[in-house]
Amino acid sequence: MEKISNQELLFPEGLLKQRDDVTGQIGLIWDQIKTPIFVPILKLAVIICLGMSIMLFIERVYMGIVIILVKMYGKKPEKKYKWETIKDDVELGSSAYPMVLVQIPMYNEKEVYQLSIGTACGLSWPSDRIIIQVLDDSTDSTIKELVAMECKKWANKGINIKYEIRDNRNGYKAGALKEGMKHNYVKNCDYVAIFDADFQPEPDFLWRTIPFLMHNPQLALVQARWKFVNSDECLMTRMQEMSLDYHFTVEQEVGSSTYAFFGFNGTAGVWRISAINEAGGWKDRTTVEDMDLAVRASLKGWKFLYLGDLQVKNELPSTFKAYRFQQHRWSCGPANLFRKMALEIIRNEKVSLWKKVHVIYSFFIVRKVIAHVVTFAFYCIVLPATVLIPEVEVPRWGAVYIPTIITFLNAVGTPRSLHLLVFWILFENVMSLHRTKATFIGLMEGVRVNEWIVTEKLGDALKFKSVIKGYRKPRFRFGDRLHILELGVGAYLLFCGCYDLLYGKNHFFLYLFFQAFAFFVAGFGYVGTFVPGS
């Protein structure tokens, strides 16, 4: 008896022939449309992506050279700008000190409100020359009552603290800050320090920042660096630390040293109130009111100073959900602001041409648009597509050398995490999906352009309670941890990797499989701290 193959047992001869015919027809159709349609499109996409990669590469190398020169030959802030300790005056008494307003905007900050208010009230400054202003936009009545009680507790200790609420949340954080500046007692203030609800300034914060503003009338802003208290909580927070350390160590330092301009981080900074007023005050037209104010103040001729040695503790978002929302806001807002302010920057006559070029090209186009778009488009879409269309090749310098150099230049800010570089690359590529989407929403003013979701702060207490709760009664809701976009991109990369393994010659499948795995991990929600029901 003749042996019958497994394939013949499963599929009758007619079905096998029909399947082969369908496969052959699909292959024939693909061959006919690939060359005239997809090959030219992919070639154009490769050229565009290579151009963007070169722009980003030049920007990174330029900043790397500048930061080396600044560290080797640059003057310290105390020598570049006039800085003197504020001396006591027997005749004037405490009136020799400027009046300082400390603003703490918050929204349903149940886990961190005590810490933020306590550290603000612990700032060292003459008690009659400082006002702590808590701007509470909370919608939870219980939390509102707790915050009000905390403010009353500090008021009973002799702290000049004001608890301010609004009837609505119009303008979100910008609206709260703007409303806070309207109170009569603010008219006597010279400077305003701003801290988000999870920030914990050291007691000497004002002593180290205010003298710069007092003795240098051209300065509008003194910005401190962030120090992350939970960077070791999970792998995701370590990845965030690597990205943000580059921002502080290189981008802000270079901006401060060369053009005296950088984007205000929205917190841990002290503003000259007259500069805020001259720039037009707080505006809520985008979700990056801090950057909006900084750009407008810079166009008025004001200068900014970054103090890398002055660090303020704060918390990184440790859930993937919170981080995604934060990154959407941080990517969408700058792109939308660029759309609104590009012509205004070009037409400005108060700043030099080089500063305009720096703000438009370097600050906005390269860092806020190209950096996001090229990461996702090139490494997650175009490069994998060349596996399916081998007629289009990416030069080795564009596929390997340039991204390798850019990666190492980005990693210099966090030397302790160099061994996590591969994980950081994969994670950044995953997040580039959301950043790219948010960037285009901002540029085109899409539906979610003004979406504002406050970044969730867990706090140690909530993390502990959540772990216990999750242990006693584990729950899983389908929508909590499943992310369709990440799973879709992961499937695409996996398909391209399998195709390259079978038919390719470039060994891209090694990268494609790792990157696909990273997208799947994120897609199934196994990133960061997971809090059931959050």
C-alpha positions as CSV (number, residue, x, y, z in Angstrom):
1,M,0.0,0.0,0.0
2,E,1.3,3.4,-0.9
3,K,2.1,5.8,1.9
4,I,-0.2,8.8,2.3
5,S,1.3,12.0,3.6
6,N,-0.2,13.9,6.5
7,Q,-0.9,16.8,4.2
8,E,-2.9,14.5,1.8
9,L,-4.9,13.2,4.8
10,L,-5.8,16.7,6.0
11,F,-6.4,18.2,2.6
12,P,-7.9,16.4,-0.3
13,E,-6.0,16.8,-3.6
14,G,-8.6,19.2,-4.9
15,L,-8.3,21.5,-1.9
16,L,-4.5,21.4,-2.1
17,K,-4.5,22.4,-5.7
18,Q,-7.1,25.2,-5.0
19,R,-4.9,26.5,-2.1
20,D,-1.8,26.5,-4.3
21,D,-3.7,28.3,-7.0
22,V,-4.9,31.0,-4.5
23,T,-1.4,31.4,-3.1
24,G,0.0,31.7,-6.6
25,Q,-2.5,34.3,-7.6
26,I,-1.8,36.4,-4.5
27,G,1.9,36.1,-5.2
28,L,1.4,37.1,-8.8
29,I,-0.8,40.1,-7.9
30,W,1.8,41.2,-5.3
31,D,4.7,41.0,-7.8
32,Q,2.7,43.1,-10.3
33,I,1.9,45.9,-7.9
34,K,5.0,45.8,-5.8
35,T,7.5,47.3,-8.3
36,P,5.4,50.1,-9.7
37,I,3.7,51.2,-6.5
38,F,5.3,50.0,-3.2
39,V,8.9,50.1,-4.2
40,P,8.9,53.9,-5.1
41,I,6.9,54.7,-2.0
42,L,9.2,52.8,0.3
43,K,12.3,54.3,-1.4
44,L,10.9,57.8,-0.7
45,A,10.1,56.8,2.9
46,V,13.7,55.6,3.4
47,I,15.1,58.8,1.9
48,I,12.9,60.9,4.2
49,C,13.7,58.8,7.3
50,L,17.4,59.0,6.5
51,G,17.2,62.7,6.2
52,M,15.5,63.0,9.6
53,S,18.0,60.7,11.1
54,I,20.9,62.9,9.9
55,M,19.1,66.0,11.3
56,L,18.7,64.3,14.7
57,F,22.3,62.9,14.5
58,I,23.8,66.4,13.9
59,E,21.7,67.8,16.7
60,R,22.8,65.2,19.2
61,V,26.5,65.5,18.2
62,Y,26.3,69.3,18.4
63,M,24.8,69.1,21.9
64,G,27.4,66.5,22.9
65,I,30.2,68.8,21.8
66,V,28.7,71.8,23.6
67,I,28.1,70.0,26.9
68,I,31.7,68.8,26.9
69,L,33.0,72.4,26.3
70,V,30.6,73.7,29.0
71,K,31.8,71.1,31.5
72,M,35.5,71.7,30.7
73,Y,35.6,75.5,30.2
74,G,32.1,76.9,31.1
75,K,31.6,79.2,34.0
76,K,29.5,78.1,36.9
77,P,26.2,80.0,37.3
78,E,27.5,81.9,40.3
79,K,30.3,83.3,38.2
80,K,28.4,83.7,34.9
81,Y,25.7,85.7,36.8
82,K,25.9,87.9,39.8
83,W,25.1,86.0,42.9
84,E,25.3,87.2,46.5
85,T,23.7,86.0,49.7
86,I,21.0,88.2,51.0
87,K,22.4,90.1,53.9
88,D,20.3,91.2,57.0
89,D,19.6,94.9,57.3
90,V,19.1,96.1,60.8
91,E,17.0,99.1,59.7
92,L,14.9,97.4,57.1
93,G,14.6,94.1,58.9
94,S,12.8,91.4,56.9
95,S,11.6,93.9,54.4
96,A,15.1,93.6,52.8
97,Y,13.9,90.3,51.5
98,P,11.7,90.1,48.4
99,M,8.1,88.8,48.8
100,V,7.8,85.2,47.5
101,L,4.7,83.4,46.4
102,V,4.8,79.6,46.4
103,Q,2.1,78.0,44.3
104,I,1.1,74.3,44.6
105,P,-1.5,73.3,42.0
106,M,-3.2,70.0,42.7
107,Y,-6.0,67.8,41.6
108,N,-7.3,64.9,43.7
109,E,-3.8,64.3,45.1
110,K,-4.8,62.1,48.0
111,E,-1.5,60.3,48.3
112,V,0.9,63.2,48.2
113,Y,-0.9,66.4,49.3
114,Q,0.5,66.2,52.9
115,L,4.0,65.7,51.6
116,S,3.9,68.6,49.1
117,I,2.2,71.1,51.5
118,G,4.6,70.1,54.3
119,T,7.8,70.6,52.3
120,A,6.5,73.9,50.9
121,C,5.8,75.1,54.4
122,G,9.2,74.0,55.5
123,L,11.0,76.3,53.0
124,S,13.4,78.5,54.8
125,W,12.5,82.2,54.3
126,P,11.4,85.1,56.5
127,S,7.9,84.1,57.6
128,D,6.4,87.5,56.8
129,R,7.9,87.5,53.3
130,I,6.5,84.2,51.9
131,I,3.0,83.1,51.0
132,I,2.1,79.4,50.4
133,Q,-0.8,79.2,47.9
134,V,-2.5,75.8,47.5
135,L,-4.6,75.8,44.3
136,D,-6.9,72.9,44.8
137,D,-8.9,71.8,41.7
138,S,-10.0,68.5,43.3
139,T,-13.4,67.2,42.3
140,D,-13.5,64.7,45.2
141,S,-15.1,66.4,48.2
142,T,-13.4,64.1,50.7
143,I,-9.9,65.0,49.3
144,K,-10.9,68.7,49.2
145,E,-11.7,68.5,52.9
146,L,-8.5,66.8,53.7
147,V,-6.4,69.4,51.8
148,A,-8.3,72.2,53.5
149,M,-7.7,70.7,56.9
150,E,-4.0,70.3,56.1
151,C,-3.7,74.0,55.2
152,K,-5.6,75.0,58.3
153,K,-3.2,72.9,60.4
154,W,-0.2,74.7,59.0
155,A,-1.9,78.1,59.3
156,N,-2.4,77.4,63.0
157,K,1.4,76.9,63.2
158,G,1.9,80.5,62.0
159,I,2.5,79.7,58.3
160,N,1.0,82.2,55.9
161,I,-0.8,79.7,53.8
162,K,-3.8,80.3,51.5
163,Y,-6.2,77.6,50.4
164,E,-7.8,78.6,47.0
165,I,-10.5,76.7,45.1
166,R,-12.5,77.4,41.9
167,D,-16.0,76.6,40.7
168,N,-14.6,74.9,37.6
169,R,-11.5,73.5,36.1
170,N,-11.3,75.7,33.0
171,G,-7.8,75.8,31.6
172,Y,-6.7,73.0,34.0
173,K,-3.3,73.7,35.5
174,A,-2.8,77.0,33.5
175,G,-6.3,78.1,34.6
176,A,-5.5,77.4,38.2
177,L,-2.2,79.3,38.1
178,K,-3.8,82.2,36.3
179,E,-6.6,82.4,38.8
180,G,-4.1,82.2,41.7
181,M,-2.2,85.3,40.4
182,K,-5.4,87.4,40.5
183,H,-5.7,87.5,44.3
184,N,-4.9,90.9,45.9
185,Y,-2.2,89.6,48.2
186,V,-0.2,88.4,45.1
187,K,0.3,92.1,44.0
188,N,2.9,92.5,46.7
189,C,4.9,89.5,45.6
190,D,8.1,89.8,43.4
191,Y,8.7,86.1,42.6
192,V,6.7,82.9,42.3
193,A,8.0,79.4,42.9
194,I,5.9,76.6,41.4
195,F,5.8,73.0,42.6
196,D,3.6,70.2,41.4
197,A,2.0,68.1,44.1
198,D,4.6,65.4,44.2
199,F,7.6,67.7,44.4
200,Q,9.7,68.1,47.6
201,P,12.0,71.1,47.6
202,E,14.8,71.2,50.1
203,P,14.5,74.0,52.8
204,D,17.3,76.1,51.2
205,F,15.7,76.1,47.7
206,L,14.7,79.8,47.8
207,W,18.1,80.8,49.3
208,R,19.8,79.2,46.3
209,T,17.5,80.6,43.6
210,I,16.1,84.0,44.6
211,P,19.6,85.8,44.7
212,F,20.0,85.1,41.0
213,L,16.8,86.9,40.2
214,M,17.5,89.7,42.6
215,H,20.9,90.6,41.2
216,N,20.3,89.9,37.5
217,P,17.3,91.9,36.2
218,Q,17.5,90.2,32.8
219,L,16.7,86.8,34.3
220,A,13.0,85.7,34.3
221,L,13.4,82.1,35.4
222,V,15.6,79.9,37.5
223,Q,14.9,76.2,36.9
224,A,16.1,73.4,39.2
225,R,16.7,69.8,38.2
226,W,14.4,66.9,39.1
227,K,15.6,64.1,41.3
228,F,13.5,60.9,41.1
229,V,12.7,59.2,44.4
230,N,11.2,56.0,42.8
231,S,13.6,55.5,39.8
232,D,14.4,52.0,41.1
233,E,10.8,50.9,41.6
234,C,10.6,49.0,38.3
235,L,12.3,48.7,34.9
236,M,9.9,51.2,33.4
237,T,10.9,53.9,35.9
238,R,14.6,53.2,35.2
239,M,13.9,53.7,31.5
240,Q,12.2,57.0,32.3
241,E,15.2,58.1,34.4
242,M,17.5,57.5,31.4
243,S,15.4,59.6,29.1
244,L,14.8,62.5,31.5
245,D,18.4,62.6,32.7
246,Y,19.5,63.3,29.2
247,H,17.0,66.1,29.0
248,F,18.3,67.7,32.2
249,T,22.0,66.9,31.9
250,V,22.4,67.9,28.2
251,E,19.4,69.6,26.6
252,Q,18.6,72.1,29.4
253,E,22.3,72.7,30.3
254,V,23.1,73.4,26.6
255,G,20.1,75.7,26.2
256,S,21.0,77.6,29.4
257,S,24.7,78.0,28.5
258,T,24.3,79.0,24.9
259,Y,21.0,80.9,24.3
260,A,19.8,81.3,27.9
261,F,16.6,79.6,26.7
262,F,15.0,76.2,27.5
263,G,11.5,75.0,28.1
264,F,10.2,75.6,31.6
265,N,9.4,72.2,33.1
266,G,6.3,73.4,34.8
267,T,7.6,72.9,38.3
268,A,10.6,73.2,40.5
269,G,11.3,76.7,39.1
270,V,11.1,80.3,40.3
271,W,9.7,83.0,38.0
272,R,10.0,86.8,38.1
273,I,6.3,87.8,38.3
274,S,6.9,90.9,36.1
275,A,8.2,88.7,33.4
276,I,5.1,86.5,33.5
277,N,2.9,89.6,33.2
278,E,5.0,91.0,30.4
279,A,4.8,87.8,28.4
280,G,1.0,87.8,28.7
281,G,0.5,85.5,31.7
282,W,-0.6,81.9,31.8
283,K,-2.5,80.6,28.7
284,D,-4.5,77.4,28.4
285,R,-4.4,77.2,24.5
286,T,-2.3,74.0,24.7
287,T,-1.5,71.3,27.3
288,V,2.0,72.7,27.8
289,E,1.3,76.0,29.4
290,D,4.8,76.0,30.9
291,M,6.5,75.8,27.6
292,D,4.1,78.3,26.1
293,L,5.0,80.9,28.8
294,A,8.7,80.2,28.4
295,V,8.7,80.7,24.6
296,R,6.6,84.0,24.9
297,A,8.9,85.3,27.7
298,S,12.0,84.5,25.6
299,L,10.6,86.4,22.7
300,K,10.3,89.4,25.0
301,G,14.0,89.2,25.5
302,W,14.1,87.5,29.0
303,K,16.8,85.0,29.8
304,F,16.6,81.7,31.7
305,L,19.0,80.0,34.0
306,Y,19.2,76.3,34.7
307,L,20.8,75.1,38.0
308,G,21.9,71.4,37.5
309,D,23.3,71.2,41.0
310,L,20.0,72.1,42.6
311,Q,17.8,69.1,42.7
312,V,14.2,68.7,43.8
313,K,12.7,65.3,44.6
314,N,9.7,64.0,42.7
315,E,7.9,60.9,41.6
316,L,8.0,59.2,38.2
317,P,4.7,57.6,36.9
318,S,5.1,53.9,37.7
319,T,2.0,52.6,35.9
320,F,2.0,52.2,32.1
321,K,-1.4,53.8,31.9
322,A,-0.2,57.0,33.7
323,Y,3.0,57.1,31.7
324,R,1.1,56.8,28.4
325,F,-1.2,59.7,29.3
326,Q,1.8,61.8,30.4
327,Q,3.7,61.1,27.2
328,H,0.7,62.0,25.1
329,R,0.5,65.4,26.7
330,W,4.2,66.0,26.6
331,S,4.3,65.1,22.8
332,C,1.0,66.6,21.6
333,G,1.4,69.9,23.5
334,P,4.7,71.0,22.0
335,A,3.7,70.1,18.5
336,N,0.5,72.1,18.9
337,L,2.3,75.0,20.4
338,F,4.7,75.0,17.4
339,R,1.8,75.2,15.1
340,K,0.4,78.2,17.0
341,M,3.6,80.1,17.5
342,A,5.9,79.4,14.4
343,L,4.9,82.6,12.6
344,E,5.0,84.6,15.8
345,I,8.6,83.5,16.4
346,I,9.6,84.3,12.8
347,R,8.1,87.8,13.0
348,N,9.6,88.6,16.4
349,E,12.1,91.5,16.3
350,K,13.4,91.5,19.9
351,V,15.6,88.3,19.6
352,S,18.5,87.5,17.3
353,L,18.2,85.4,14.1
354,W,20.3,82.7,15.7
355,K,18.0,82.4,18.7
356,K,15.0,82.1,16.3
357,V,16.8,79.3,14.5
358,H,17.5,77.6,17.8
359,V,13.9,77.8,19.0
360,I,12.3,76.8,15.7
361,Y,14.7,74.3,14.3
362,S,16.5,72.8,17.2
363,F,14.0,73.1,20.0
364,F,10.7,72.5,18.1
365,I,11.4,70.7,14.8
366,V,14.2,68.4,15.7
367,R,13.5,67.7,19.4
368,K,9.7,67.9,19.6
369,V,8.7,66.5,16.1
370,I,11.5,64.7,14.3
371,A,12.9,62.8,17.3
372,H,9.5,61.2,17.9
373,V,8.5,60.6,14.3
374,V,11.8,59.1,13.0
375,T,12.1,56.7,15.9
376,F,8.7,55.1,15.2
377,A,8.4,55.5,11.4
378,F,12.0,54.4,10.6
379,Y,12.7,51.7,13.1
380,C,9.2,50.2,13.6
381,I,7.6,50.7,10.1
382,V,10.0,51.5,7.2
383,L,13.0,49.4,8.2
384,P,10.9,46.2,8.8
385,A,9.1,46.9,5.5
386,T,12.4,46.7,3.5
387,V,12.5,43.0,4.6
388,L,9.3,42.4,2.6
389,I,10.5,44.5,-0.3
390,P,14.2,43.6,-0.8
391,E,14.4,45.8,-3.8
392,V,14.7,48.7,-1.3
393,E,17.9,48.7,0.8
394,V,18.8,50.9,3.8
395,P,22.5,51.7,3.9
396,R,24.3,50.3,6.9
397,W,25.3,53.8,8.2
398,G,21.6,54.7,8.4
399,A,20.4,51.4,9.8
400,V,23.2,50.7,12.3
401,Y,25.9,53.4,12.8
402,I,23.8,56.6,13.2
403,P,21.2,55.1,15.6
404,T,24.0,53.5,17.6
405,I,25.8,56.8,18.1
406,I,22.6,58.6,18.9
407,T,21.7,55.9,21.5
408,F,25.1,56.2,23.2
409,L,24.9,60.0,23.2
410,N,21.4,59.8,24.8
411,A,22.7,57.4,27.5
412,V,25.5,59.6,28.8
413,G,23.1,61.2,31.3
414,T,22.6,58.0,33.3
415,P,25.9,56.1,33.5
416,R,24.6,53.7,36.1
417,S,22.1,52.3,33.7
418,L,24.4,51.7,30.7
419,H,23.9,47.9,31.2
420,L,20.1,48.5,30.5
421,L,20.8,50.2,27.1
422,V,19.2,47.4,25.0
423,F,16.0,47.5,27.2
424,W,15.9,51.3,26.9
425,I,16.1,51.2,23.1
426,L,13.3,48.7,22.9
427,F,11.1,50.6,25.4
428,E,11.7,53.9,23.7
429,N,10.7,52.4,20.3
430,V,7.5,51.2,21.9
431,M,6.7,54.6,23.4
432,S,7.6,56.3,20.1
433,L,4.3,54.9,18.8
434,H,2.3,57.0,21.2
435,R,4.6,60.0,20.9
436,T,4.3,60.0,17.1
437,K,0.5,59.7,17.3
438,A,0.3,62.5,19.8
439,T,2.7,64.7,17.7
440,F,0.5,64.4,14.6
441,I,-2.6,65.1,16.7
442,G,-0.9,68.3,18.0
443,L,0.2,69.4,14.5
444,M,-3.2,68.8,13.0
445,E,-5.2,69.8,16.1
446,G,-7.0,66.4,16.3
447,V,-9.7,65.3,18.7
448,R,-7.4,64.7,21.7
449,V,-5.3,67.8,21.2
450,N,-6.4,69.4,24.5
451,E,-6.8,66.2,26.5
452,W,-5.5,66.7,30.0
453,I,-5.3,63.8,32.3
454,V,-3.4,64.4,35.5
455,T,-0.5,62.0,36.0
456,E,-1.4,59.5,38.7
457,K,0.9,59.6,41.8
458,L,0.7,56.3,43.7
459,G,2.7,57.1,46.8
460,D,4.1,54.4,49.0
461,A,0.9,54.0,50.9
462,L,-1.2,53.3,47.9
463,K,1.3,50.9,46.4
464,F,1.3,48.9,49.6
465,K,-2.4,48.8,49.8
466,S,-2.7,47.9,46.2
467,V,-0.4,45.0,46.5
468,I,-2.3,43.6,49.5
469,K,-5.6,44.1,47.7
470,G,-4.3,42.5,44.6
471,Y,-3.0,39.5,46.6
472,R,-6.3,38.9,48.4
473,K,-8.6,39.3,45.5
474,P,-6.8,39.3,42.1
475,R,-8.9,40.8,39.3
476,F,-8.3,41.2,35.6
477,R,-10.4,43.4,33.4
478,F,-10.0,43.0,29.6
479,G,-9.5,46.7,29.0
480,D,-7.1,47.3,31.9
481,R,-4.0,45.7,30.4
482,L,-4.7,45.0,26.8
483,H,-3.4,47.7,24.3
484,I,-4.4,47.0,20.7
485,L,-2.0,49.4,19.1
486,E,1.1,47.8,20.7
487,L,-0.2,44.3,19.8
488,G,-0.8,45.3,16.2
489,V,2.7,46.8,15.7
490,G,4.1,43.7,17.5
491,A,2.3,41.4,15.1
492,Y,3.6,43.4,12.1
493,L,7.2,43.2,13.4
494,L,6.9,39.5,14.2
495,F,5.7,38.8,10.7
496,C,8.5,40.8,9.2
497,G,11.0,39.0,11.4
498,C,9.7,35.5,10.4
499,Y,9.9,36.5,6.7
500,D,13.4,37.8,7.1
501,L,14.4,34.6,8.9
502,L,13.1,32.5,6.0
503,Y,14.0,34.6,3.0
504,G,16.1,37.6,4.1
505,K,19.9,38.2,4.0
506,N,20.4,41.1,6.4
507,H,19.7,39.3,9.7
508,F,17.2,42.0,10.7
509,F,15.2,39.3,12.3
510,L,17.3,39.5,15.4
511,Y,16.2,43.1,16.0
512,L,12.7,42.5,14.8
513,F,12.0,39.6,17.1
514,F,13.3,41.5,20.2
515,Q,11.3,44.6,19.2
516,A,8.2,42.6,18.5
517,F,8.5,41.0,22.0
518,A,8.8,44.4,23.6
519,F,5.6,45.6,21.9
520,F,3.8,42.4,23.0
521,V,5.0,42.9,26.6
522,A,3.6,46.4,26.5
523,G,0.5,45.3,24.6
524,F,-0.4,42.8,27.3
525,G,0.2,45.3,30.0
526,Y,3.3,43.8,31.6
527,V,5.1,47.1,32.0
528,G,5.5,49.1,35.1
529,T,3.6,48.7,38.3
530,F,0.1,47.2,37.9
531,V,-2.6,48.4,40.3
532,P,-5.8,46.4,40.0
533,G,-8.8,48.6,39.4
534,S,-6.7,51.8,38.9
